[in-house]
Amino acid sequence: MSRLRKKKTPITKLTTSRSSSAKPQSTRAVIRQFHVHLKKQAQGQTRNGRPEALGADLGSQVEQVGGLQEYQEMSVRGQGNDRGGGCEKVLIGWLLARDQKAHCTKSGLRSLFDVTYLRLLEVGALLPDNYRSCASWIDVTPIDLHSRHPAILEQDFLQMDDDSNMEKWDILSLSLVLNFVPDAHKRGRMLRKCAKFLKRGAFLFLTLPLPCVRNSRYVSLETLVQLMHSLGLELVEERWREGGKLAYWLFCKMDSEGIHPDGQQFRTKRVLLSGKSRNNFAILM
Ligand SMILES: C[S@@+](CC[C@H](N)C(=O)[O-])C[C@H]1O[C@@H](n2cnc3c(N)ncnc32)[C@H](O)[C@@H]1O
């Protein structure tokens, strides 16, 4: 029996503003369902010995839970202005504070990198203009696996060329993207790539659902910071609250090559918290 397929909405008709009509419970349900599906898919790939593939063919494989498009739509609604706004607000606040501080001595953050505009690579961009309020000093390149707008480059971050991006970026945003990657080794690769792509003294903005670091068997707030340090990324800002949904960090790429401690301990999973109610979020190097 042939199944009725849901009619796809053309990209031009997708919501690009943040007004939300769907109920928070229904947006959360789609997002949760999508993550469960990605996880099952990754487990299946590992069992079959085929770890690659979550890039290009993602769209067709997740069709049964509404597809990447619907997931993205729900994510945009979930961060609507009427629900507190997007994560970029946190990054903008931190950058403005740092910019003002740098102004006291020189002419703001841009002088630290000797540039007219700070170059920001926004990985996992659902809207093309998240940083419009900073257009006079930040030049944004928004990318996503599935572009919802002509101004968002359709690009898998994991496939970006290392050589041409080496120490190219002043800011990199990885907001709710690392948890989207269903494989622990790929998460490690993603973070290693971030460290490579940043200039010395440049910033990595990271957002994760709080349970990834507060209720995981394998990752804690402390070990995440240690892991980042092993990549040469030093914690400069952190924000989360008990009972909250998200955690935000700002890391700065350290100057000296020599100070990285051994990242050996992040090669295998170590149980930090046990118990049935824990999740399995992990990052492996
Ligand atoms: C939950 S949304 C994040 C939205 C937004 N950044 C935020 O903070 O709300 C996750 C997005 O990351 C994108 N994504 C996941 N892995 C990616 C990769 N390897 N390269 C580019 N985009 C990726 C997905 O396509 C999805 O649109």
The ligand as a Gaussian input file, in Angstrom:
#p B3LYP/6-31G(d) Opt

LIG

0 1
 C       19.115000      22.918000      16.466000
 S       19.655000      23.552000      14.946000
 C       20.640000      24.861000      15.579000
 C       20.053000      26.186000      15.376000
 C       20.777000      27.403000      15.841000
 N       22.200000      27.376000      15.598000
 C       20.473000      27.659000      17.292000
 O       21.386000      27.937000      18.067000
 O       19.312000      27.614000      17.659000
 C       20.948000      22.511000      14.393000
 C       21.364000      22.856000      12.986000
 O       22.702000      22.440000      12.800000
 C       22.841000      21.996000      11.477000
 N       24.033000      21.137000      11.377000
 C       24.264000      19.970000      12.027000
 N       25.443000      19.448000      11.679000
 C       25.992000      20.313000      10.782000
 C       27.193000      20.313000      10.024000
 N       28.049000      19.298000      10.107000
 N       27.430000      21.334000       9.182000
 C       26.538000      22.360000       9.070000
 N       25.367000      22.413000       9.759000
 C       25.100000      21.405000      10.592000
 C       21.531000      21.250000      11.218000
 O       21.255000      21.108000       9.845000
 C       20.522000      22.128000      11.935000
 O       19.928000      23.053000      11.079000

